Amino acid sequence: MAGVYISYPFCAQKCTYCNFASGVFPADLRDRYTASVIAELRAAKWQWTPETIYIGGGTPSQMDPRVFLDQIPGRPWREVTIEAAPGTIDFEKAAAWRAAGINRVSLGVQSFITGELARTGRKHTAETVASDVAILRRAGLESINIDLIAGLPGQTRESWTESLDWIERIGAPHASVYMLEVDEDSRLGREILARGSRYGAGDVPDDDAIAEFYEIAVERLTRAGLRRYEISNFARQGYQSAHNLKYWRREPYLGFGADAHSFDGEWRWRNAESAAEYAADSSPRDRAAADAVSERFFLGLRLAEGIEGDWAPFDDAIRRFLAEGLLEFDGRRLRLTSRGVLLSNEVFAEFVPVAP
Ligand code: SF4
């Protein structure tokens, strides 16, 4: 069964670490963009009945998601997630989401420490998040994800542990832990690469500290009952994201909106990257056959469950990783070891197809 991804790249502010094609754009672009997504959804040829929907961003919690959901067949869907910025939720909105079929909310928290948040451009506090979670629960929305970033400027082992404590305190059943990405696509990333000091770039923890933060997260979250089921994702039993699992298990999904990607089981394609480009031309591009052999390894090995089946044509690399303790094999399934998770980019580089 297929998943549907809808991108809504509009935000109230541009966070310093954010490397998505999202941001603060004029209202007329937002209106043209929304109309283009609705038109793309209406024109879709539904080869499968959608089972899961994910409305991501950006900050889709600042618009009415029903304008998109009303165009999608398959109600009642198994799982419908909306991403939300803390502080943008009230009871009325949460109840309307629930009535519209939304049953999972992903909160872009990133940190529970006020000083760390302030430097990223985020305005919420730990109390805002706790209050949002209480509102969501009152509206019947129990399946809640909290996003955290390891590696924010000024983060220490103590402050990181405090953020993890908050996850336990509010009883979130799902958490996503991402490592800060340093690249040219974010203001903070550019400043770090230029060895500058704006946005707290000089106070970013080093790689060893970030790796330690990740290991602390695995330990603390596991103790709180949230087991790692994918490199960045932790959940209580029954709260794994059915939608995101489709990406790693290579099940089909259709993407709508800017920079949305699609996969029909055989072919992959994507939409224009920026909101402005997409609003002007929503036709799909870069259609290419999926490399099923490579993808099975570099997507499937992200999952704690690992993969089954033969290892050809990567026999040599896999034997090397087994000998180095980065992969393990239990006689049936191949998976990353704890050390392999930390060095996963090195492992996956062996499986990613080389561009012609
Ligand atoms: S991190 Fe989220 S809220 Fe901040 S700019 Fe990026 S998409 Fe928008």
Residues whose N, C-alpha, C, O or C-beta is under 5 A from the ligand:
A	BS01	SF4	C11 Q13 K14 C15 C18 F20 S22 G57 G58
